[in-house]
Amino acid sequence: MKNAYLKYVIALLLFGSNGIIASYILLNSYEIVYFRTLIGSLFLIFVFALSKQKLGFWKNKSHFLYLVISGVAMGASWIFLFEAYAQIGVSIATLAYYCGPVIVMILSPFIFKEKMTSAKFFSFLAVIIGMLCVNGKAILQGQITLGLVFGILAAIMYAVMVIFNKKAKSIIGLENATGQLVISFLTVAIFMGLKQGFFVDLDGNIIPILIIGIVNTGIGCYFYFSSIDSLPVQSVSTLGYLEPLSALIFSVAILGEKLDLVQIVGAVLILGGAAYGELFRSKNKLKEEKG
């Protein structure tokens, strides 16, 4: 159990540092995601082969289709997120992206037949107020930036990714992670091929690309998916917010980004609201399992 907790926390911190590593890569967003998903996919395929597990995705065609949709959404989400990092900074892009879990929470009563509770409603309200606090000045001045739009699009694609991944119930664990990442790579590769072709000048970018591909994506995804099945649902939900929190801390400490007081209040509302809703939801799941 201790080993699982350690791997989970390391994975979250690696994910939280994505924006920091990306800031040292002098490529556009889809080129970064292209190499991230390529290297990460190769790493997970290698790990899957070593594990000697058998592929079973083909046994349920509808679940495989859901996994494909989830993988496409993940590729699109990462392109939007890395573009948002470049345009509005890691901190604000991260806060926009973490509206994604709340979108899933609000849609779950319609898609997964979960109950709409007051906790979910107030979580959603807190996140909306938080987003207004973080971006209030820009909204009042009529300057809703393209970077913010990309951040919100990343959140929407995140929600699509999670929803369809949950529907692919028969494809789990490392097979799920590997399949989703490979599909994400193919999605980004097709997009990049149509947009500019596959040649990219990697001069000066090789080391940070290898870090974000092998360490942050490959090792991060392996640690994440190999640990969550061994941990309580409540722990996974609560600790999960180490990722955006660490991203904010890293952006301030390493990149020198700053949030004013109103934006800090907004950040607390976004992360606190999302975490409260997720924690309340996981408690209800535990009650259902026990009852």
C-alpha positions as CSV (number, residue, x, y, z in Angstrom):
1,M,0.0,0.0,0.0
2,K,2.8,2.4,0.9
3,N,4.5,1.6,-2.5
4,A,1.2,2.4,-4.3
5,Y,0.8,5.7,-2.5
6,L,4.4,6.7,-3.3
7,K,3.9,5.8,-7.0
8,Y,0.6,7.7,-7.2
9,V,2.1,10.9,-5.6
10,I,5.2,10.8,-7.9
11,A,2.9,10.4,-10.9
12,L,0.8,13.4,-9.8
13,L,3.9,15.6,-9.3
14,L,5.3,14.6,-12.7
15,F,2.0,15.5,-14.3
16,G,2.0,18.8,-12.4
17,S,5.4,19.7,-13.8
18,N,4.3,19.2,-17.5
19,G,3.8,22.9,-18.1
20,I,7.3,23.7,-16.6
21,I,9.0,21.2,-18.8
22,A,7.0,22.4,-21.8
23,S,8.2,26.0,-21.2
24,Y,11.8,24.8,-22.1
25,I,10.7,23.3,-25.4
26,L,10.9,25.7,-28.3
27,L,8.2,24.0,-30.4
28,N,4.5,24.6,-30.8
29,S,1.8,22.9,-28.8
30,Y,0.9,20.0,-31.2
31,E,4.6,19.3,-31.9
32,I,5.2,18.9,-28.1
33,V,2.2,16.7,-27.7
34,Y,3.2,14.7,-30.8
35,F,6.6,13.8,-29.3
36,R,5.1,13.4,-25.8
37,T,2.6,10.8,-27.0
38,L,5.0,9.1,-29.3
39,I,7.7,8.5,-26.7
40,G,5.1,7.8,-23.9
41,S,3.4,5.2,-26.2
42,L,6.6,3.4,-27.0
43,F,7.5,3.3,-23.3
44,L,4.1,1.9,-22.3
45,I,4.1,-0.7,-25.1
46,F,7.5,-1.9,-23.9
47,V,6.2,-2.1,-20.3
48,F,3.1,-3.9,-21.4
49,A,5.2,-6.4,-23.4
50,L,7.4,-7.0,-20.3
51,S,4.3,-7.6,-18.2
52,K,3.3,-10.5,-20.5
53,Q,-0.4,-9.5,-20.2
54,K,-2.8,-10.5,-23.0
55,L,-4.6,-8.0,-25.1
56,G,-8.4,-8.2,-24.8
57,F,-9.7,-4.9,-26.3
58,W,-11.1,-6.6,-29.4
59,K,-13.5,-8.8,-27.3
60,N,-16.0,-5.9,-26.9
61,K,-16.2,-3.7,-29.9
62,S,-18.4,-1.0,-28.3
63,H,-15.9,-0.6,-25.4
64,F,-13.1,-0.4,-27.9
65,L,-14.9,2.4,-29.7
66,Y,-15.4,4.2,-26.4
67,L,-11.6,3.9,-25.8
68,V,-10.9,5.3,-29.3
69,I,-13.1,8.3,-28.6
70,S,-11.4,8.8,-25.2
71,G,-7.9,8.6,-26.8
72,V,-8.9,11.1,-29.5
73,A,-10.2,13.4,-26.8
74,M,-7.1,13.1,-24.7
75,G,-4.9,14.0,-27.7
76,A,-7.1,17.1,-28.4
77,S,-7.1,18.0,-24.8
78,W,-3.4,18.0,-24.5
79,I,-3.0,20.1,-27.7
80,F,-5.4,22.7,-26.3
81,L,-3.7,22.6,-22.8
82,F,-0.2,23.1,-24.1
83,E,-1.3,25.9,-26.3
84,A,-3.0,27.5,-23.2
85,Y,0.3,27.1,-21.3
86,A,2.1,29.0,-24.0
87,Q,-0.5,31.8,-24.3
88,I,-1.7,32.5,-20.7
89,G,0.9,30.8,-18.5
90,V,0.9,27.5,-16.6
91,S,-1.1,28.7,-13.5
92,I,-4.2,30.1,-15.3
93,A,-4.2,27.4,-17.9
94,T,-4.1,24.7,-15.2
95,L,-7.0,26.3,-13.4
96,A,-9.1,26.4,-16.6
97,Y,-8.2,22.8,-17.3
98,Y,-9.3,21.7,-13.9
99,C,-12.9,22.7,-14.6
100,G,-12.9,19.4,-16.5
101,P,-13.6,17.1,-13.4
102,V,-16.5,19.4,-12.5
103,I,-18.0,19.1,-16.0
104,V,-17.8,15.3,-15.6
105,M,-19.5,15.7,-12.2
106,I,-22.4,17.8,-13.6
107,L,-22.9,15.5,-16.6
108,S,-22.7,12.2,-14.5
109,P,-26.4,12.3,-13.5
110,F,-27.4,12.3,-17.2
111,I,-24.8,9.9,-18.5
112,F,-24.2,7.5,-15.6
113,K,-27.5,7.9,-13.8
114,E,-25.9,9.3,-10.7
115,K,-27.9,11.5,-8.3
116,M,-27.7,15.2,-8.7
117,T,-26.8,16.3,-5.1
118,S,-26.5,19.7,-3.5
119,A,-22.7,19.0,-3.1
120,K,-22.3,18.7,-6.8
121,F,-24.3,21.9,-7.4
122,F,-22.3,23.9,-4.9
123,S,-19.0,22.5,-6.3
124,F,-20.0,23.6,-9.8
125,L,-21.0,27.0,-8.5
126,A,-17.7,27.4,-6.6
127,V,-15.7,26.6,-9.8
128,I,-17.7,29.1,-11.9
129,I,-17.2,31.8,-9.3
130,G,-13.5,30.8,-9.1
131,M,-13.1,31.1,-12.9
132,L,-14.7,34.6,-12.8
133,C,-12.3,35.6,-10.0
134,V,-9.2,34.3,-11.9
135,N,-10.3,35.9,-15.3
136,G,-12.5,38.7,-14.0
137,K,-10.3,41.6,-15.2
138,A,-10.1,40.2,-18.7
139,I,-13.8,39.5,-18.8
140,L,-14.7,43.0,-17.6
141,Q,-12.4,44.6,-20.2
142,G,-13.9,42.4,-22.9
143,Q,-10.5,40.7,-23.4
144,I,-11.3,37.0,-23.2
145,T,-8.1,35.7,-24.6
146,L,-7.6,32.9,-27.0
147,G,-5.4,31.2,-24.4
148,L,-8.4,31.1,-22.0
149,V,-10.6,29.6,-24.7
150,F,-7.9,26.9,-25.3
151,G,-7.9,26.2,-21.6
152,I,-11.7,25.8,-21.5
153,L,-11.6,23.6,-24.6
154,A,-8.9,21.4,-22.9
155,A,-11.3,21.1,-19.9
156,I,-14.2,20.0,-22.2
157,M,-12.0,17.5,-24.0
158,Y,-10.8,16.2,-20.6
159,A,-14.5,15.6,-19.7
160,V,-15.1,13.7,-22.9
161,M,-12.0,11.6,-22.3
162,V,-13.0,10.6,-18.8
163,I,-16.7,9.9,-19.7
164,F,-15.8,7.6,-22.6
165,N,-13.0,6.0,-20.7
166,K,-15.4,5.1,-17.9
167,K,-17.8,3.6,-20.5
168,A,-15.0,1.3,-21.8
169,K,-15.4,-0.9,-18.7
170,S,-13.9,-4.1,-20.0
171,I,-10.5,-2.5,-21.0
172,I,-8.7,-1.7,-17.7
173,G,-5.3,-1.1,-16.2
174,L,-2.1,-1.0,-18.3
175,E,-4.0,-2.1,-21.4
176,N,-6.3,0.8,-21.1
177,A,-3.5,3.3,-20.5
178,T,-1.4,2.0,-23.4
179,G,-4.3,1.9,-25.8
180,Q,-5.5,5.4,-24.9
181,L,-2.0,6.9,-25.3
182,V,-1.4,5.1,-28.6
183,I,-4.7,6.4,-30.0
184,S,-3.8,9.9,-28.7
185,F,-0.5,9.7,-30.6
186,L,-2.2,8.7,-33.8
187,T,-4.7,11.5,-33.4
188,V,-2.0,14.1,-32.9
189,A,0.1,12.6,-35.7
190,I,-2.7,12.8,-38.2
191,F,-3.4,16.4,-37.2
192,M,0.3,17.4,-37.5
193,G,0.8,15.6,-40.7
194,L,-2.2,17.4,-42.3
195,K,-1.0,20.8,-40.9
196,Q,2.7,20.8,-41.6
197,G,4.1,17.3,-42.3
198,F,6.2,15.3,-39.9
199,F,9.6,17.1,-40.1
200,V,10.4,19.0,-36.9
201,D,13.7,20.7,-36.1
202,L,14.7,19.3,-32.7
203,D,17.8,21.4,-32.3
204,G,18.1,22.3,-28.6
205,N,14.9,20.5,-27.6
206,I,15.9,16.9,-27.4
207,I,16.6,16.7,-23.6
208,P,13.3,18.4,-22.4
209,I,11.4,16.3,-25.0
210,L,12.9,13.1,-23.7
211,I,12.0,14.2,-20.2
212,I,8.4,15.0,-20.9
213,G,8.0,11.8,-23.1
214,I,9.8,9.2,-21.0
215,V,9.6,10.6,-17.4
216,N,6.4,12.7,-17.3
217,T,4.3,10.6,-19.7
218,G,5.7,7.1,-19.8
219,I,6.8,6.6,-16.2
220,G,4.1,9.0,-15.0
221,C,1.3,7.0,-16.7
222,Y,2.7,3.7,-15.6
223,F,3.0,4.8,-12.0
224,Y,-0.5,6.3,-12.1
225,F,-2.3,3.3,-13.6
226,S,-0.4,0.7,-11.6
227,S,-1.2,2.4,-8.3
228,I,-4.8,3.6,-8.4
229,D,-6.3,0.0,-8.4
230,S,-4.5,-0.6,-5.1
231,L,-5.7,2.6,-3.4
232,P,-9.0,3.5,-1.8
233,V,-11.3,5.6,-4.0
234,Q,-11.4,8.4,-1.5
235,S,-7.6,8.6,-1.4
236,V,-7.3,8.7,-5.2
237,S,-9.9,11.5,-5.3
238,T,-8.3,13.6,-2.5
239,L,-4.7,13.2,-3.5
240,G,-5.5,13.8,-7.1
241,Y,-5.6,17.5,-6.5
242,L,-1.8,17.4,-5.8
243,E,-1.4,17.7,-9.6
244,P,-3.0,21.2,-10.1
245,L,-1.7,22.4,-6.8
246,S,1.9,21.4,-7.6
247,A,1.5,22.9,-11.1
248,L,0.6,26.3,-9.4
249,I,3.5,26.0,-7.0
250,F,6.0,25.1,-9.7
251,S,4.8,27.9,-11.9
252,V,5.3,30.5,-9.2
253,A,8.6,29.1,-7.8
254,I,10.3,28.2,-11.2
255,L,8.6,30.4,-13.9
256,G,7.9,33.4,-11.6
257,E,4.2,33.6,-12.5
258,K,2.1,35.6,-10.1
259,L,-1.6,35.6,-9.1
260,D,-3.2,38.6,-7.4
261,L,-5.3,38.2,-4.3
262,V,-8.6,37.9,-6.2
263,Q,-7.1,35.3,-8.5
264,I,-5.7,33.3,-5.5
265,V,-9.3,33.3,-4.0
266,G,-10.5,32.0,-7.4
267,A,-7.8,29.3,-7.4
268,V,-9.0,28.2,-4.0
269,L,-12.6,28.1,-5.1
270,I,-11.8,26.1,-8.3
271,L,-9.6,23.5,-6.7
272,G,-11.5,23.4,-3.4
273,G,-14.9,23.2,-5.1
274,A,-13.8,20.4,-7.5
275,A,-12.1,18.5,-4.7
276,Y,-15.1,18.8,-2.4
277,G,-17.5,17.5,-5.1
278,E,-15.1,14.6,-5.9
279,L,-14.6,13.7,-2.3
280,F,-18.4,13.7,-1.6
281,R,-18.9,11.6,-4.6
282,S,-16.3,9.0,-3.6
283,K,-17.9,8.8,-0.1
284,N,-21.2,8.0,-1.6
285,K,-19.6,5.3,-3.7
286,L,-18.0,3.7,-0.6
287,K,-21.4,3.8,1.1
288,E,-23.1,2.1,-1.9
289,E,-20.4,-0.6,-2.0
290,K,-20.7,-1.3,1.8
291,G,-24.5,-1.1,1.7
